[in-house]
Amino acid sequence: MTREFAPDIPRTSEGWIDMPSDTQLRKNLFFPDEVMNHPAKMNLHMQMAIINYVASPGETIMDPFGGTGSLMIAALHEVRVVLVEIERDYHELQKKSAANLERWFPGKGQLVTLLCGDNRFLMPIPCDHVCTSPPYASAMKIKSVRDCDIDNAYIQKTRTSVRLSKWDKQMSEYCKSERNISNLNSFLYAKAMEKVYTLCYQSVRPGGTVTINTKDRIENGKRVYLSEWVCRVFKQLGAEQDSWHKFKAMGSGFTKIARSQGKNTVDQEDVIVFRKPL
């Protein structure tokens, strides 16, 4: 049976998927309030669309950049979940979510396996599917983000300074580990992610999928076509491109300010599904 990706979600005039905000959905589920502080959560509606598209009950899906553990929603569909997270604080937060999942939906928490460590050391991990939203090179370095997206003087002159100081703290929590890939410059990041993608591909069974949620970037005023680079990496690994979906990016606080200033921004994100040949 051929599945359709996000069939019930409306599209924009450009044909992009117009995902609704997931804030209320996340609050209504089993996630602790602290998950809202994570600066780079994948939209839950998008994750459900991916799960429904690639996975079936009884299969196993893995996220090597587990974050707050959003992929645990797959357990509600009888799909086993493996999460790998390098940051200890977020690993502990995942434990809280898993405990709530088991408490509110008995038996579902037992479908979740949580691992704390560098995914480059822990993979390959046998699974049917991988679904992840990787970090970006230097993306969570506060000065880098500010210099790239907004003008420092503008921050000081507006009411956004309080909000940005909150983001500063969130980003610092996001990348404490020295081995966190988001701390690397563009060159080292590319080398590290090539290894991660290789290990992801080795992890999935023949016929399985690797789904990457990524977004092109603006660096020094120019667009960096990160999604096309991801496609080249998986093509070299021998993967088949199953599908490529674009959706309207809500953007971070920094991106929204940049837009208001008329600066170049990337206004759509990509979800690319690769399949390992049988």
Rosetta blueprint (number, residue, H / E / L):
1 M L
2 T L
3 R L
4 E L
5 F L
6 A L
7 P L
8 D L
9 I L
10 P L
11 R E
12 T L
13 S L
14 E L
15 G L
16 W L
17 I E
18 D L
19 M L
20 P L
21 S L
22 D L
23 T H
24 Q H
25 L H
26 R H
27 K H
28 N H
29 L L
30 F L
31 F L
32 P L
33 D H
34 E H
35 V H
36 M H
37 N H
38 H L
39 P L
40 A L
41 K L
42 M L
43 N L
44 L H
45 H H
46 M H
47 Q H
48 M H
49 A H
50 I H
51 I H
52 N H
53 Y H
54 V H
55 A L
56 S L
57 P L
58 G L
59 E L
60 T E
61 I E
62 M E
63 D E
64 P L
65 F L
66 G L
67 G L
68 T L
69 G L
70 S H
71 L H
72 M H
73 I H
74 A H
75 A H
76 L H
77 H H
78 E L
79 V L
80 R E
81 V E
82 V E
83 L E
84 V E
85 E E
86 I L
87 E L
88 R H
89 D H
90 Y H
91 H H
92 E H
93 L H
94 Q H
95 K H
96 K H
97 S H
98 A H
99 A H
100 N H
101 L H
102 E H
103 R H
104 W H
105 F L
106 P L
107 G L
108 K L
109 G H
110 Q H
111 L H
112 V E
113 T E
114 L E
115 L E
116 C E
117 G L
118 D L
119 N H
120 R H
121 F H
122 L H
123 M L
124 P L
125 I L
126 P L
127 C E
128 D E
129 H E
130 V E
131 C E
132 T E
133 S L
134 P L
135 P L
136 Y L
137 A L
138 S L
139 A L
140 M L
141 K L
142 I H
143 K H
144 S H
145 V H
146 R H
147 D H
148 C H
149 D H
150 I L
151 D L
152 N H
153 A H
154 Y H
155 I H
156 Q H
157 K H
158 T L
159 R L
160 T H
161 S H
162 V H
163 R H
164 L H
165 S H
166 K H
167 W H
168 D H
169 K H
170 Q H
171 M H
172 S H
173 E H
174 Y H
175 C L
176 K L
177 S L
178 E L
179 R L
180 N L
181 I H
182 S H
183 N H
184 L L
185 N L
186 S H
187 F H
188 L H
189 Y H
190 A H
191 K H
192 A H
193 M H
194 E H
195 K H
196 V H
197 Y H
198 T H
199 L H
200 C H
201 Y H
202 Q H
203 S H
204 V E
205 R E
206 P E
207 G E
208 G E
209 T E
210 V E
211 T E
212 I E
213 N E
214 T E
215 K L
216 D L
217 R E
218 I E
219 E E
220 N L
221 G L
222 K E
223 R E
224 V E
225 Y L
226 L H
227 S H
228 E H
229 W H
230 V H
231 C H
232 R H
233 V H
234 F H
235 K H
236 Q H
237 L H
238 G L
239 A L
240 E E
241 Q E
242 D E
243 S E
244 W E
245 H E
246 K E
247 F E
248 K E
249 A L
250 M L
251 G L
252 S L
253 G H
254 F H
255 T H
256 K H
257 I H
258 A H
259 R H
260 S H
261 Q L
262 G L
263 K L
264 N L
265 T L
266 V L
267 D L
268 Q E
269 E E
270 D E
271 V E
272 I E
273 V E
274 F E
275 R E
276 K L
277 P L
278 L L
